[in-house]
Amino acid sequence: ALEDDIINHNKHLHQAVSIGQSLKVLSSREDKDMVQSKLDCSQVWYFEIQEKSHSRSELLQQALCNAKIFGEDEVELMNWLNEVHGKLSKLSVQDHSTEALWKQQSELRVLQEDILLRKQSVDQALLNGLELLKQTTGDEVLIIQDKLEAIKARYSDITKLSADVAKTLEHALQLATQLQSTHEELCRWLDGVEVELLSYETQTLKGEASNQAQERQK
């Protein structure tokens, strides 16, 4: 509105200059110099105000653009951060089979790649927020600062959580592998013992049958 008002007053400036030029024709030399000085001063002052208004308008436009960009980025990032945090929280050890743990590790690697790829988007959103802070005053400053801190804290949380989950799954997989190996070894030993017992029982039965046959022959 202010910029429009300044533009509208441009015709008043031209009218004043035109009147001043007409007045100069009717004035003495000293008065002509005084009139010209006032005209020059008025024109310089008007153009300075016009330039300041234009610069202010550009800054406001840029601030609005930055606010829109940061607002959209902040909402999208926080939704993604919360979604990833939820997925990571579900990757606890729920099944001790190696197949299930391998599957969970695969899911975790996909999430970790996504977290790494999003780092650039997070950094850009933080930069946009800092630029917006330079153009913001009042309570909005605190609101933007809180949003920036929330983004940084949440990203740090999921980065740490993904590392913790990776360690837990790796440890669980090692234990599950050892358990499976021990179980297989135990099963092989039990099978061997069972074979030996069956062989012993068979030999015992044969021995008893032979003894009984010999007794009958006597």
C-alpha positions as CSV (number, residue, x, y, z in Angstrom):
1,A,0.0,0.0,0.0
2,L,2.8,2.4,0.9
3,E,4.6,1.7,-2.4
4,D,1.4,2.3,-4.3
5,D,0.9,5.6,-2.5
6,I,4.4,6.7,-3.4
7,I,3.8,5.8,-7.1
8,N,0.5,7.7,-7.0
9,H,2.3,10.8,-5.7
10,N,4.7,10.7,-8.6
11,K,2.2,12.9,-10.6
12,H,2.2,15.4,-7.8
13,L,6.0,15.6,-8.1
14,H,5.8,16.2,-11.8
15,Q,3.1,18.9,-11.2
16,A,5.4,20.6,-8.6
17,V,8.3,20.5,-11.0
18,S,6.2,21.9,-13.8
19,I,4.9,24.7,-11.6
20,G,8.5,25.4,-10.4
21,Q,9.8,25.6,-13.9
22,S,7.0,28.1,-14.8
23,L,7.8,30.1,-11.6
24,K,11.5,30.3,-12.6
25,V,10.6,32.1,-15.8
26,L,8.9,34.8,-13.8
27,S,11.6,35.0,-11.1
28,S,14.8,36.9,-10.6
29,R,18.2,35.1,-10.9
30,E,18.4,34.6,-7.1
31,D,14.9,33.4,-6.9
32,K,15.5,31.1,-9.9
33,D,18.4,29.4,-8.1
34,M,16.3,29.0,-4.9
35,V,13.4,27.5,-6.8
36,Q,15.7,25.1,-8.7
37,S,17.4,24.1,-5.5
38,K,14.0,23.3,-3.9
39,L,13.0,21.4,-7.0
40,D,16.2,19.4,-7.0
41,C,15.9,18.6,-3.3
42,S,12.3,17.5,-3.8
43,Q,13.1,15.2,-6.6
44,V,16.1,13.6,-4.8
45,W,14.1,13.1,-1.7
46,Y,11.2,11.5,-3.6
47,F,13.6,9.1,-5.5
48,E,15.3,8.2,-2.2
49,I,11.9,7.4,-0.6
50,Q,10.9,5.5,-3.8
51,E,14.2,3.4,-3.7
52,K,13.8,2.7,0.1
53,S,10.2,1.6,-0.5
54,H,11.2,-0.6,-3.4
55,S,14.0,-2.2,-1.3
56,R,11.6,-2.7,1.6
57,S,9.1,-4.3,-0.7
58,E,11.7,-6.7,-2.1
59,L,12.8,-7.7,1.4
60,L,9.2,-8.3,2.5
61,Q,8.6,-10.4,-0.6
62,Q,11.7,-12.4,0.1
63,A,10.7,-12.9,3.7
64,L,7.3,-14.2,2.6
65,C,8.9,-16.5,0.1
66,N,11.3,-17.8,2.8
67,A,8.5,-18.2,5.3
68,K,6.5,-20.2,2.8
69,I,9.5,-22.4,1.9
70,F,10.5,-23.0,5.5
71,G,7.0,-23.7,6.6
72,E,6.5,-26.3,3.9
73,D,9.9,-27.9,4.6
74,E,9.4,-27.9,8.3
75,V,6.0,-29.7,8.1
76,E,7.3,-32.2,5.6
77,L,10.5,-32.9,7.5
78,M,8.8,-33.3,10.9
79,N,6.3,-35.7,9.4
80,W,9.2,-37.8,7.9
81,L,11.2,-37.6,11.1
82,N,8.3,-38.8,13.2
83,E,7.5,-41.6,10.7
84,V,11.2,-42.9,10.6
85,H,11.3,-42.7,14.4
86,G,8.2,-44.9,14.6
87,K,9.7,-47.4,12.2
88,L,12.9,-47.6,14.1
89,S,11.1,-48.1,17.4
90,K,9.4,-51.1,15.9
91,L,12.7,-52.8,14.9
92,S,13.2,-54.3,18.3
93,V,14.2,-58.0,18.7
94,Q,10.9,-59.8,18.4
95,D,12.0,-63.1,16.9
96,H,15.2,-64.9,17.7
97,S,15.4,-66.7,14.3
98,T,18.3,-65.7,12.1
99,E,16.0,-65.3,9.1
100,A,13.8,-62.8,11.0
101,L,16.8,-60.9,12.3
102,W,18.4,-60.7,8.8
103,K,15.1,-59.3,7.5
104,Q,15.1,-56.6,10.2
105,Q,18.7,-55.7,9.4
106,S,17.7,-55.3,5.8
107,E,14.8,-53.0,6.8
108,L,17.2,-51.0,9.0
109,R,19.7,-50.5,6.2
110,V,16.9,-49.0,4.0
111,L,16.0,-46.6,6.8
112,Q,19.6,-45.7,7.4
113,E,20.1,-44.9,3.7
114,D,17.0,-42.7,3.8
115,I,18.3,-40.9,6.9
116,L,21.6,-40.2,5.2
117,L,20.0,-39.0,2.0
118,R,17.7,-36.7,3.9
119,K,20.7,-35.0,5.7
120,Q,21.0,-32.5,2.9
121,S,17.3,-31.6,3.1
122,V,17.6,-31.1,6.9
123,D,20.6,-28.8,6.5
124,Q,18.8,-26.8,3.8
125,A,15.7,-26.4,5.9
126,L,17.9,-25.2,8.8
127,L,19.6,-22.7,6.5
128,N,16.2,-21.4,5.3
129,G,15.1,-21.0,8.8
130,L,18.2,-19.0,9.8
131,E,17.7,-16.7,6.8
132,L,14.1,-16.3,7.8
133,L,15.2,-15.3,11.4
134,K,17.2,-12.4,9.9
135,Q,14.0,-11.0,8.5
136,T,11.7,-11.7,11.5
137,T,11.0,-9.8,14.7
138,G,8.9,-10.3,17.8
139,D,7.3,-13.6,18.9
140,E,7.9,-15.2,15.5
141,V,11.6,-15.3,16.2
142,L,11.0,-17.7,19.2
143,I,8.6,-19.8,17.2
144,I,11.1,-20.2,14.3
145,Q,13.9,-21.0,16.8
146,D,11.8,-23.6,18.5
147,K,11.0,-25.3,15.1
148,L,14.7,-25.3,14.2
149,E,15.7,-26.8,17.5
150,A,12.9,-29.5,17.1
151,I,14.2,-30.4,13.6
152,K,17.9,-30.7,14.8
153,A,16.9,-32.6,18.0
154,R,14.6,-35.1,16.1
155,Y,17.2,-35.8,13.4
156,S,19.8,-36.4,16.1
157,D,17.4,-38.7,17.9
158,I,16.8,-40.9,14.8
159,T,20.5,-41.0,13.9
160,K,21.4,-42.2,17.4
161,L,18.4,-44.6,17.5
162,S,19.3,-46.2,14.2
163,A,22.9,-46.8,15.4
164,D,21.6,-48.3,18.7
165,V,19.1,-50.5,16.8
166,A,21.9,-51.7,14.5
167,K,24.1,-52.7,17.5
168,T,21.2,-54.5,19.1
169,L,20.2,-56.4,16.0
170,E,23.8,-57.3,15.3
171,H,24.3,-58.6,18.8
172,A,21.0,-60.5,18.7
173,L,22.0,-62.1,15.3
174,Q,25.4,-63.2,16.7
175,L,23.6,-64.9,19.7
176,A,21.0,-66.4,17.4
177,T,23.7,-67.8,15.1
178,Q,25.5,-69.3,18.1
179,L,22.3,-70.7,19.4
180,Q,21.5,-72.3,16.0
181,S,25.0,-73.7,15.7
182,T,24.9,-75.1,19.2
183,H,21.4,-76.5,18.7
184,E,22.5,-78.2,15.4
185,E,25.6,-79.6,17.1
186,L,23.5,-80.9,20.0
187,C,21.1,-82.5,17.6
188,R,23.9,-84.3,15.8
189,W,25.3,-85.6,19.1
190,L,21.8,-86.8,20.2
191,D,21.3,-88.5,16.9
192,G,24.7,-90.2,17.3
193,V,23.9,-91.3,20.9
194,E,20.5,-92.6,19.8
195,V,22.2,-94.7,17.0
196,E,24.7,-96.1,19.5
197,L,21.9,-96.9,22.0
198,L,19.9,-98.6,19.3
199,S,22.9,-100.6,18.2
200,Y,23.6,-101.5,21.8
201,E,20.0,-102.6,22.4
202,T,20.1,-104.7,19.1
203,Q,23.3,-106.4,20.2
204,T,21.9,-107.0,23.6
205,L,18.8,-108.6,22.2
206,K,20.8,-110.7,19.8
207,G,23.0,-111.9,22.7
208,E,20.0,-112.8,24.8
209,A,18.4,-114.6,21.9
210,S,21.6,-116.6,21.4
211,N,21.8,-117.5,25.0
212,Q,18.2,-118.6,25.1
213,A,18.8,-120.8,22.0
214,Q,21.9,-122.4,23.6
215,E,19.9,-123.1,26.8
216,R,17.2,-124.8,24.8
217,Q,19.7,-127.0,23.0
218,K,21.0,-128.2,26.3
